[in-house]
Amino acid sequence: MKKIAIVGGGIGGLTTAIALQKEGFEVDIYEQASEMKAIGAGILLANNALQVFDRLGIANDLLSRGNKISKLYIAKPDLTPMNTTNLLAFEEKYGVNNITIHRADLQKVLLSNLGNARLHLQKRLHHFRENGQVTLQFEDGSEAMADLVLMADGMWSRGRNLLFGESQFRDPQQVCCRGVADFELPESMQNEFKELWGLGCRFGFGQINSKEVYWTAKMNIDRPIENYNRKVLLEIYKDFHPLVNQMIESTRMEMIHRTAIKDLTKLKTWHRGKVCLIGDAAHAMTPNMGQGASQSIEDALLISQCLKNYSTETAFSEFEKIRKRKVHKIVRTSWLLGRLGHVKTAFAERLRNGVMTLLPEAYNRGQVKFVFQLAEVSK
C-alpha cells in the first residue's frame, strides 16, 4: 500500500485525503496550523464540487447544512437584473445542487469523513528531499516519510517554491472582503446568489442558512487592505440597494475577512519526481467565478483516480494533462470577469451593462455546462 503525504489541511487537502483513503491509500495530512479553526466566512460550492462530494458519499450531509442556490444573477446596484442563469436543468442532470454554506460547517463535514487518514497539526514544511521515498522536514525539527507527496498548501505554497523557485502572481489591484451577516433575505431571494455590479466595485450575496447571509465585496484598491472596515464598506456601497448596507451593518467586524485579489502565473508543470501540486498551489485563481475551492475539490477526485489507475509518474502527468484543459480556461475567464466587473469610468460602466443585458441565457448555460462537467480518467 502506497503511503501518501498531503501538505496542507485546507478544503482541497482534506477532500483529497478523503478521496485517497477511499481508494485504499495510507494517507497523512500535515497542516501548519495549531488547530483546525475555520478561516473565512461562507463559501459557494458549485454543482461540480457537489458531484465530487456525492461520489465521496458526503453530499447529503453538506446539503443538509447549506442552502440550495438555483439561480445566479448579475444585477445593477439597485437590483435590476442584467444577466440570469437558471441552474435547475443542471440540478436535474447531475442530481445535486449548488449550495452556499458556512466554511466552518464544510470543514466539520470534511474532518468527520477522513476515515483512516491521519491529521498532524503544527507541521510547517521547511524542506523535503527524495531518495527512493520523500522525506519531509518540518520547522519544528521533525521529519516524515512517504512514497509520494501532494502539495495542497495553497496560493502561497512553500512546496511549490521548493519545487520550482519563487512564484509569480498577477495583481489586478483589487481587494475582496467577505462576511457573514446575521440576516435573513426576503423569501424570494433565498435560493439565489446575486452579484451587483457598480463602478469599480461589486457586491455578491446569498443565504447560507435560516439565520445568516454570506456576502462578498470586491473593489478596486484605493487604500491599505487593513483599512477596509465596516465604515469604509458602508461608504463605498452607500448608493447600492438598501439590502446591501443592511447586510454590512448586520455583520460583526470579526466576521469580515479581507484579502488582496491575485492569481498565479501559469506554471509549465505541476509535478517533479514524486511530488505534485494540487489546488491553489497549482492554479490559484481570482474569486470572480466562485470556482477556486470547487476546482481544488475536482483535483482531489481526479488525482485519487489517477493514482489508483497508473504508476506515480504517469498518474501525475495524466492528472496535469486532464486538469489543465479546464483550469486554464477558468483562470482566464475569471481574470477577464474581474476586469469587466471593475471598470473605472461611467461610459465603460454603461457599455458593460449593455453587453451583459444582451447576453442570452443560452450562452450562460453553455459556459456553466463546461464548468460543471467533470473530467474522467481514461482506463
Helices and strands as residue ranges (DSSP letters): E 3-7, H 11-22, E 26-30, E 42-45, H 47-55, H 59-65, E 67-69, E 71-75, E 81-86, H 88-94, E 98-102, H 103-112, E 118-120, E 125-130, E 134-138, E 143-146, E 148-151, H 158-164, E 169-182, G 187-189, E 192-197, E 201-207, E 212-220, G 225-227, H 230-236, H 242-249, G 253-255, E 256-264, E 271-272, E 275-277, H 280-283, G 287-289, H 292-309, H 312-341, H 346-358, H 361-372
